[in-house]
Amino acid sequence: MNIENFTIKSQEAIKDSVDIAIKNQNQFVTPLHLLGAILELKGNVIDDLIAKSGGNLGVIYDETSKELSKIPSVSGENIQSNLSQEYNSLLIKAEELSKQSNDNFVTLERLLQALSITKNKASEILKNNGLDAIKLNNVIGIILLLVHFVIA
């Protein structure tokens, strides 16, 4: 995984997910932290993507916050939050999705798509609250097509 392949907004979400884990004194940064960070970002298309993919944004936000608060915290000096194996796998999956779609960079949309198709607590929350991974993929495709059309 090469962080330079991620857009600035994606890098911001990754950094924010680590910050959430540190603030909550969690030993590991998980996909749930990334979902929480993405939902907190302002000025992104994620809210619309979730809604257009069948997801209930309010419930997803609430359940994500609730589940984040359940993650055990650790205490002591020099606590570091490390990326979990699930988190690393998720970032690699997002990169693969971007390459398969001939995207130059890993966007927030691809991070959300990776969250929706990998098996973890974040994907459970998305699926249980209406987000359909196939619809999400279709909506992302339409958005990218429109962006390419406007640029051309």
Buried (B, 14 or more C-beta within 10 A) or exposed (E): EEEEBBBEBBBBBBEBBBBBBBEBBBBBBBBBBBBBBBBBBEEBBBEEBBBBBBBBBEEBBEBBEEBBEEBEEEEEEEEEBEBBEBBEBBBEBBBEBBEEBEBEBBBBBBBBBBBBBBEBBBBEBBBEBBBBBEBBBEBBEEBBEEEEEEEE
